[in-house]
Amino acid sequence: MKDKYVSLRLRNQLCFPLYAVSNMITRKYKPLLDTLDLTYTQYIVMMVLWEEKQVNEKLLCEALYLKSNTVTPLLKKLEDKGYIKKEKDKEDERNLVITLTESGEKLQNEALCVPETISKEFHLTPDEATSLYTVLYKMLDEERTKD
Protein backbone atom coordinates (compact mmCIF):
# COMPACT_ATOMS: atom_id res chain seq x y z
CA MET A 1 0.00 0.00 0.00
CA LYS A 2 1.34 3.40 -0.99
CA ASP A 3 1.87 5.98 1.74
CA LYS A 4 -0.47 8.84 0.87
CA TYR A 5 1.75 11.22 2.86
CA VAL A 6 4.96 10.52 0.93
CA SER A 7 4.73 13.93 -0.74
CA LEU A 8 4.88 15.58 2.71
CA ARG A 9 8.24 14.07 3.64
CA LEU A 10 10.91 16.70 4.07
CA ARG A 11 13.34 14.81 1.85
CA ASN A 12 10.80 14.96 -1.00
CA GLN A 13 10.54 18.74 -0.98
CA LEU A 14 12.47 20.74 -3.57
CA CYS A 15 12.02 23.85 -1.45
CA PHE A 16 13.84 22.44 1.58
CA PRO A 17 17.32 21.86 0.13
CA LEU A 18 17.08 25.23 -1.65
CA TYR A 19 16.17 26.88 1.66
CA ALA A 20 18.86 25.04 3.62
CA VAL A 21 21.59 25.75 1.04
CA SER A 22 20.56 29.40 0.86
CA ASN A 23 20.92 29.69 4.63
CA MET A 24 24.24 27.87 4.55
CA ILE A 25 25.59 30.15 1.84
CA THR A 26 24.45 33.27 3.68
CA ARG A 27 26.18 32.02 6.86
CA LYS A 28 29.41 31.51 4.90
CA TYR A 29 29.21 35.05 3.50
CA LYS A 30 28.57 36.66 6.88
CA PRO A 31 32.14 36.80 8.28
CA LEU A 32 33.48 38.07 4.96
CA LEU A 33 30.79 40.73 4.66
CA ASP A 34 31.14 41.72 8.32
CA THR A 35 34.64 42.97 7.48
CA LEU A 36 33.04 45.17 4.79
CA ASP A 37 30.25 46.29 7.15
CA LEU A 38 27.64 44.92 4.73
CA THR A 39 24.76 42.51 5.06
CA TYR A 40 24.24 40.00 2.27
CA THR A 41 21.39 42.01 0.77
CA GLN A 42 23.45 45.22 0.93
CA TYR A 43 26.26 43.32 -0.79
CA ILE A 44 24.08 42.26 -3.72
CA VAL A 45 22.87 45.86 -4.11
CA MET A 46 26.50 46.97 -4.21
CA MET A 47 27.35 44.32 -6.80
CA VAL A 48 24.72 45.76 -9.14
CA LEU A 49 26.06 49.27 -8.55
CA TRP A 50 29.68 48.22 -9.02
CA GLU A 51 28.67 46.95 -12.43
CA GLU A 52 26.27 49.72 -13.47
CA LYS A 53 27.57 52.74 -11.46
CA GLN A 54 24.08 54.27 -11.66
CA VAL A 55 20.66 52.63 -11.81
CA ASN A 56 17.06 53.53 -11.11
CA GLU A 57 15.30 51.84 -8.22
CA LYS A 58 12.89 49.89 -10.41
CA LEU A 59 15.70 48.30 -12.45
CA LEU A 60 17.63 47.56 -9.26
CA CYS A 61 14.61 45.74 -7.83
CA GLU A 62 14.25 43.74 -11.04
CA ALA A 63 17.94 42.81 -11.09
CA LEU A 64 17.74 41.54 -7.50
CA TYR A 65 14.31 39.88 -7.75
CA LEU A 66 13.25 42.02 -4.78
CA LYS A 67 10.32 44.32 -4.08
CA SER A 68 10.74 48.05 -3.53
CA ASN A 69 9.70 47.79 0.13
CA THR A 70 12.70 45.49 0.68
CA VAL A 71 15.19 47.58 -1.31
CA THR A 72 14.22 51.00 0.11
CA PRO A 73 15.63 50.38 3.63
CA LEU A 74 18.76 48.82 2.13
CA LEU A 75 19.35 51.96 0.09
CA LYS A 76 18.84 54.15 3.15
CA LYS A 77 21.49 52.22 5.09
CA LEU A 78 23.94 52.26 2.17
CA GLU A 79 23.38 55.99 1.76
CA ASP A 80 24.00 56.50 5.50
CA LYS A 81 27.31 54.62 5.08
CA GLY A 82 28.25 56.94 2.22
CA TYR A 83 28.38 54.23 -0.46
CA ILE A 84 25.53 55.55 -2.61
CA LYS A 85 23.53 58.68 -3.22
CA LYS A 86 19.85 58.81 -4.14
CA GLU A 87 18.27 61.48 -6.28
CA LYS A 88 14.95 61.96 -8.02
CA ASP A 89 15.23 61.49 -11.77
CA LYS A 90 15.32 64.94 -13.39
CA GLU A 91 13.18 63.71 -16.30
CA ASP A 92 10.64 61.83 -14.17
CA GLU A 93 10.56 62.67 -10.46
CA ARG A 94 8.62 59.47 -9.72
CA ASN A 95 11.83 57.55 -10.41
CA LEU A 96 14.67 57.32 -7.94
CA VAL A 97 18.22 57.19 -9.33
CA ILE A 98 20.88 55.48 -7.25
CA THR A 99 24.51 56.38 -7.92
CA LEU A 100 27.67 54.78 -6.56
CA THR A 101 29.86 57.22 -4.61
CA GLU A 102 33.65 57.29 -4.59
CA SER A 103 33.56 55.57 -1.20
CA GLY A 104 31.29 52.88 -2.65
CA GLU A 105 33.68 52.37 -5.55
CA LYS A 106 36.63 51.94 -3.16
CA LEU A 107 34.68 49.26 -1.29
CA GLN A 108 34.72 47.17 -4.46
CA ASN A 109 38.47 46.62 -4.08
CA GLU A 110 37.97 45.38 -0.53
CA ALA A 111 35.28 42.96 -1.74
CA LEU A 112 37.44 41.33 -4.43
CA CYS A 113 38.31 38.39 -2.16
CA VAL A 114 34.67 37.49 -1.41
CA PRO A 115 33.70 35.51 -4.54
CA GLU A 116 36.95 33.52 -4.60
CA THR A 117 36.75 32.72 -0.89
CA ILE A 118 33.13 31.61 -1.20
CA SER A 119 33.74 29.48 -4.29
CA LYS A 120 36.39 27.53 -2.36
CA GLU A 121 33.75 26.68 0.25
CA PHE A 122 31.73 24.62 -2.22
CA HIS A 123 33.23 21.61 -3.86
CA LEU A 124 31.45 21.78 -7.19
CA THR A 125 33.05 21.03 -10.50
CA PRO A 126 32.78 23.83 -13.06
CA ASP A 127 30.13 21.75 -14.89
CA GLU A 128 28.12 21.24 -11.69
CA ALA A 129 28.28 24.95 -10.89
CA THR A 130 27.16 25.85 -14.42
CA SER A 131 24.29 23.34 -14.29
CA LEU A 132 23.12 24.63 -10.91
CA TYR A 133 23.34 28.23 -12.07
CA THR A 134 21.34 27.42 -15.22
CA VAL A 135 18.57 25.60 -13.33
CA LEU A 136 18.24 28.29 -10.67
CA TYR A 137 18.03 31.11 -13.20
CA LYS A 138 15.52 29.10 -15.21
CA MET A 139 13.31 28.96 -12.11
CA LEU A 140 13.75 32.67 -11.42
CA ASP A 141 13.11 33.70 -15.01
CA GLU A 142 9.98 31.56 -15.26
CA GLU A 143 8.59 33.20 -12.15
CA ARG A 144 9.42 36.67 -13.47
CA THR A 145 7.48 36.05 -16.68
CA LYS A 146 4.38 35.23 -14.61
CA ASP A 147 4.36 38.72 -13.04
TINU-44718 format. One line per 4 residues: number of its first residue (from 1); their letters; for each residue x, y, z of C-alpha. Coordinates in Angstrom, 1 decimal. Each point is the difference from the previous one (the first is absolute). Example, Ala and Ser with C-alpha at 12.3 -4.5 7.8 and 13.67 -1.06 7.14 Angstrom:
<pts>
1) AS) 12.3:-4.5:7.8 ~ 1.4:3.4:-0.7 .
</pts>
This chain:
<pts>
1) MKDK) 0.0:0.0:0.0 ~ 1.3:3.4:-1.0 ~ 0.6:2.6:2.7 ~ -2.4:2.8:-0.8 .
5) YVSL) 2.2:2.4:2.0 ~ 3.3:-0.7:-2.0 ~ -0.3:3.4:-1.6 ~ 0.2:1.7:3.4 .
9) RLRN) 3.3:-1.5:0.9 ~ 2.7:2.6:0.5 ~ 2.4:-1.9:-2.3 ~ -2.5:0.2:-2.8 .
13) QLCF) -0.3:3.7:0.0 ~ 2.0:2.0:-2.6 ~ -0.5:3.2:2.1 ~ 1.8:-1.5:3.1 .
17) PLYA) 3.5:-0.5:-1.5 ~ -0.2:3.3:-1.7 ~ -0.9:1.7:3.3 ~ 2.7:-1.9:1.9 .
21) VSNM) 2.7:0.7:-2.6 ~ -1.0:3.7:-0.1 ~ 0.3:0.3:3.7 ~ 3.3:-1.8:-0.1 .
25) ITRK) 1.4:2.3:-2.7 ~ -1.2:3.1:1.9 ~ 1.8:-1.3:3.2 ~ 3.2:-0.5:-2.0 .
29) YKPL) -0.2:3.5:-1.4 ~ -0.6:1.7:3.4 ~ 3.5:0.1:1.4 ~ 1.4:1.3:-3.3 .
33) LDTL) -2.7:2.6:-0.3 ~ 0.3:1.0:3.6 ~ 3.5:1.3:-0.8 ~ -1.6:2.2:-2.7 .
37) DLTY) -2.8:1.1:2.3 ~ -2.6:-1.4:-2.4 ~ -2.8:-2.4:0.4 ~ -0.6:-2.5:-2.8 .
41) TQYI) -2.8:2.0:-1.5 ~ 2.0:3.2:0.1 ~ 2.9:-1.9:-1.7 ~ -2.2:-1.0:-2.9 .
45) VMMV) -1.2:3.6:-0.4 ~ 3.6:1.1:-0.1 ~ 0.9:-2.7:-2.6 ~ -2.7:1.5:-2.3 .
49) LWEE) 1.4:3.5:0.6 ~ 3.6:-1.1:-0.5 ~ -1.0:-1.2:-3.4 ~ -2.4:2.7:-1.1 .
53) KQVN) 1.3:3.0:2.0 ~ -3.5:1.6:-0.2 ~ -3.4:-1.7:-0.1 ~ -3.6:0.9:0.7 .
57) EKLL) -1.8:-1.7:2.9 ~ -2.4:-1.9:-2.2 ~ 2.8:-1.6:-2.1 ~ 1.9:-0.7:3.2 .
61) CEAL) -3.0:-1.9:1.5 ~ -0.3:-2.0:-3.2 ~ 3.6:-0.9:-0.1 ~ -0.2:-1.3:3.6 .
65) YLKS) -3.4:-1.6:-0.3 ~ -1.1:2.1:3.0 ~ -2.9:2.3:0.7 ~ 0.4:3.7:0.6 .
69) NTVT) -1.0:-0.2:3.6 ~ 3.0:-2.3:0.6 ~ 2.5:2.1:-2.0 ~ -1.0:3.4:1.4 .
73) PLLK) 1.4:-0.6:3.5 ~ 3.2:-1.6:-1.5 ~ 0.5:3.2:-2.0 ~ -0.5:2.2:3.0 .
77) KLED) 2.7:-2.0:2.0 ~ 2.4:0.1:-2.9 ~ -0.5:3.7:-0.4 ~ 0.6:0.5:3.7 .
81) KGYI) 3.3:-1.9:-0.4 ~ 0.9:2.3:-2.9 ~ 0.2:-2.7:-2.7 ~ -2.9:1.3:-2.1 .
85) KKEK) -2.0:3.2:-0.6 ~ -3.6:0.1:-0.9 ~ -1.6:2.7:-2.2 ~ -3.3:0.5:-1.7 .
89) DKED) 0.2:-0.5:-3.8 ~ 0.1:3.4:-1.6 ~ -2.1:-1.2:-2.9 ~ -2.6:-1.9:2.1 .
93) ERNL) 0.0:0.9:3.7 ~ -2.0:-3.2:0.8 ~ 3.2:-1.9:-0.7 ~ 2.9:-0.3:2.5 .
97) VITL) 3.5:-0.1:-1.4 ~ 2.7:-1.7:2.1 ~ 3.6:0.9:-0.7 ~ 3.2:-1.6:1.3 .
101) TESG) 2.2:2.4:2.0 ~ 3.8:0.1:0.0 ~ -0.1:-1.7:3.4 ~ -2.3:-2.7:-1.5 .
105) EKLQ) 2.4:-0.5:-2.9 ~ 2.9:-0.5:2.4 ~ -1.9:-2.6:1.9 ~ 0.0:-2.1:-3.2 .
109) NEAL) 3.8:-0.6:0.4 ~ -0.5:-1.2:3.6 ~ -2.7:-2.4:-1.2 ~ 2.1:-1.7:-2.7 .
113) CVPE) 0.9:-2.9:2.2 ~ -3.6:-0.9:0.8 ~ -1.0:-2.0:-3.1 ~ 3.2:-2.0:-0.1 .
117) TISK) -0.1:-0.8:3.7 ~ -3.7:-1.1:-0.3 ~ 0.6:-2.1:-3.1 ~ 2.7:-2.0:1.9 .
121) EFHL) -2.7:-0.8:2.6 ~ -2.0:-2.1:-2.4 ~ 1.5:-3.0:-1.7 ~ -1.8:0.2:-3.3 .
125) TPDE) 1.6:-0.8:-3.3 ~ -0.2:2.8:-2.6 ~ -2.7:-2.0:-1.8 ~ -2.0:-0.6:3.2 .
129) ATSL) 0.2:3.7:0.8 ~ -1.1:0.9:-3.5 ~ -2.9:-2.5:0.1 ~ -1.2:1.3:3.4 .
133) YTVL) 0.2:3.6:-1.2 ~ -2.0:-0.8:-3.1 ~ -2.7:-1.8:1.9 ~ -0.4:2.7:2.6 .
137) YKML) -0.2:2.8:-2.5 ~ -2.5:-2.0:-2.0 ~ -2.2:-0.1:3.1 ~ 0.4:3.7:0.7 .
141) DEER) -0.6:1.0:-3.6 ~ -3.1:-2.1:-0.3 ~ -1.4:1.6:3.2 ~ 0.8:3.5:-1.4 .
145) TKD) -1.9:-0.7:-3.2 ~ -3.1:-0.8:2.1 ~ 0.0:3.5:1.6 .
</pts>
